[in-house]
């Protein structure tokens, strides 16, 4: 099992960087036969905002 977090500095938020990183990590996990899971911090608007 691996656990990781993705934090984006305020100056770079809203550009999709975190989304790209999380998706790349999920694709890699899937390619290795693992099941990625996602959890968010409810106090982080970007973490719980619906995907565009």
C-alpha positions as semicolon CSV with decimal commas, in nm:
position;residue;x (nm);y (nm);z (nm)
1;X;0,000;0,000;0,000
2;X;0,118;0,349;-0,076
3;X;-0,030;0,673;0,048
4;X;0,053;1,009;-0,098
5;X;-0,070;1,364;-0,085
6;X;-0,066;1,635;-0,346
7;X;-0,030;1,992;-0,228
8;X;-0,024;2,286;-0,465
9;X;0,121;2,619;-0,363
10;X;-0,139;2,897;-0,358
11;X;0,030;3,084;-0,644
12;X;-0,013;2,779;-0,871
13;X;-0,363;2,666;-0,773
14;X;-0,642;2,659;-1,028
15;X;-0,418;2,552;-1,316
16;X;-0,493;2,179;-1,304
17;X;-0,147;2,073;-1,186
18;X;-0,278;1,867;-0,892
19;X;-0,541;1,701;-1,110
20;X;-0,278;1,599;-1,365
21;X;-0,051;1,453;-1,096
22;X;-0,332;1,257;-0,930
23;X;-0,454;1,118;-1,263
24;X;-0,101;1,014;-1,365
25;X;-0,050;0,837;-1,033
26;X;-0,387;0,663;-1,064
27;X;-0,306;0,547;-1,419
28;X;0,027;0,410;-1,298
29;X;-0,138;0,226;-1,008
30;X;-0,397;0,076;-1,244
31;X;-0,126;-0,036;-1,486
32;X;0,033;-0,228;-1,198
33;X;-0,293;-0,400;-1,106
34;X;-0,364;-0,182;-0,804
35;X;-0,689;-0,005;-0,720
36;X;-0,636;0,365;-0,658
37;X;-0,850;0,533;-0,395
38;X;-0,911;0,903;-0,354
39;X;-0,993;1,095;-0,041
40;X;-1,019;1,465;0,005
41;X;-1,010;1,725;0,275
42;X;-1,356;1,872;0,311
43;X;-1,209;2,209;0,412
44;X;-1,019;2,229;0,080
45;X;-1,257;2,364;-0,183
46;X;-1,039;2,251;-0,474
47;X;-1,025;1,901;-0,330
48;X;-1,403;1,858;-0,325
49;X;-1,503;2,074;-0,622
50;X;-1,665;1,877;-0,907
51;X;-1,436;1,803;-1,199
52;X;-1,487;2,023;-1,500
